[in-house]
Amino acid sequence: MPAWIPALSLGILAIAVYGNSLSNGFITDDQFQILNNPVVTGTQSLASAFGKGVWAFLGYRGNYYRPLQFVIYGLLHRTFGPAPLPLHLLMVVLHALNTVLLYRLARRLFGAGLLAAPWIAAAIFAVHPIHTEAVNWIAALPDVLVTTFALAGLSAFAAQECAPNAWEVAVHVGLYLAALLTKETGVMMLPLYAVYQWLTSRGRNAGVYAGMAASLAVYLVLRIHSLGGLGHPQGFHQLTPMQFAMSAAVLAAHYFAALIWPFPLNFFHIFRPTTGISGELALALLALALVGWMAWHLRTRQPVAAFGIFWIAAAIAPALNIPGVGQNVFTERYLYLPSAGFALLIGLIWMSFGPARLTWAWVAACAVLLLFSAESVARNFAWKDDFTLLQVTLRQSPESGYLHNLMAGVWVHRDEYRKALEEAELAAQYEPRAPIYRKNLGNILLGFDPAGAVREFKAFVALQPDLAESHLDLGLAYRAAGDNTDSAEEFRKAFAIDPRYRQAAPAQPVH
């Protein structure tokens, strides 16, 4: 059978599983990053994306530097306008491309004469339910695109027997720089190259690594210039070094487990840090030790299996930076790149069954593929819009202030202010130390209960006393409640912190 036939069937399989996602809309961050970003909408040039962090258009640097994401958004916005369909189509096509690239890599690693085992590996990747967040959510473009660069680079590097010529070295260096400019996880491409070469004992080309090191240096200069440093703690989770280490171990074990059994899928997994010795920590450490022992034991007997395990671990490692990631610590889209290594392991396991058990191997493979495909197709419907996704997720994580705050925004957009008030109150109840939830609740209360708005904005000021905006909001609440004296005092405090707010404040009454 010509190799292009299995490759084509895999591309079709990936597209078929995610075809029903094309009618979905923008979800949460998409609204800001695509519809309100001047780099994307055309107010600013695409080149300016290389000098800004992801959230610079909202007024703060943040912790993410991913300029290629917004260059692609901008190109599609300029071509097709603010429509979600072209962007969803891009996500599906990239996923199909990644599936074919993984098949190409698996054929090279398993043996060029094999078709079935590489096909099984790539098919698992195509339909794995853990990918639904990455493929359905346009904001997850960096996770999908960085995987494209990694698979393209590794498959070419393997085909070149780890000894590319000068022109091929330039391509690898360019792919690495593109991966870095797509997502921070791209940094792991270099160790993936190095470990593959070490395990297979092939090639001796220092030029590849020297060029990659130069790409990394360029990226770091751009990142430091744009963010004002390598990174900044997000501030969502305050952990001691020991709590961080224990929590990271448990988190890593959960990531490995989700690749094996990706049920139930959840947009927001509530993070509960590990603060002491527990049974869960003991099991996590035991599981991680077992995985590490297997990788070391297999490095000579089955180097491709050891490489698959290392791929998973290396790709997961950046996601374990708990202080540096967002509020949603365990995130399914972070498993998109690691799942490529997992799929390679599945292909090897399937291949180990041998001719005597080939029928049962195919039966098992088909059962898993059908189960995963059905779950992925069903899950795509949950990503239709914010309202649908949040309804589903709130049933799974009802104690998340983050989700209730998002749902309050959805109800405001639908002019359902009473329901928005209920959700905003729940957000503040579950996370009373989150200033933005107090602020949002205060804004909604202004239309119903000015005295209640004053109470919430006082809490906002207590949490962020040095923020001019907090005093301005409290001043507006006092004014709505008829207290002009306290209103004027809060306005004066806001002006003292930031004189620019003087233009935004309403005229003060004459005393």
Secondary structure, 3 states (H helix, E strand, C coil): CCCHHHHHHHHHHHHHHHHHHCCCCCCCHHHHHHHCCHHHHCCCCHHHHHHCCCCHHHCCCCCCCCHHHHHHHHHHHHHHCCCHHHHHHHHHHHHHHHHHHHHHHHHHHHCCCCCHHHHHHHHHHHHCHHHHHHHHCHHHHHHHHHHHHHHHHHHHHHHCCCCCCHHHHHHHHHHHHHHHCCCHHHHHHHHHHHHHHHHHCCCCCHHHHHHHHHHHHHHHHHHHHHHCCCCCCCCCCCCCHHHHHHHHHHHHHHHHHHHHCCCCCCCCECCCCCCCCCHHHHHHHHHHHHHHHHHHHHHHHCHHHHHHHHHHHHHHHHHHCCCCCCCCCECHHHHCCHHHHHHHHHHHHHHCCCHHHHHHHHHHHHHHHHHHHHHHHHHHHHCCCHHHHHHHHHHHCCCCHHHHHHHHHHHHHCCCHHHHHHHHHHHHHHCCCCHHHHHHHHHHHCCCCHHHHHHHHHHHHHHCCCCHHHHHHHHHHHHHCCCHHHHHHHHHHHHHHCHHHHCCCCCCCCC
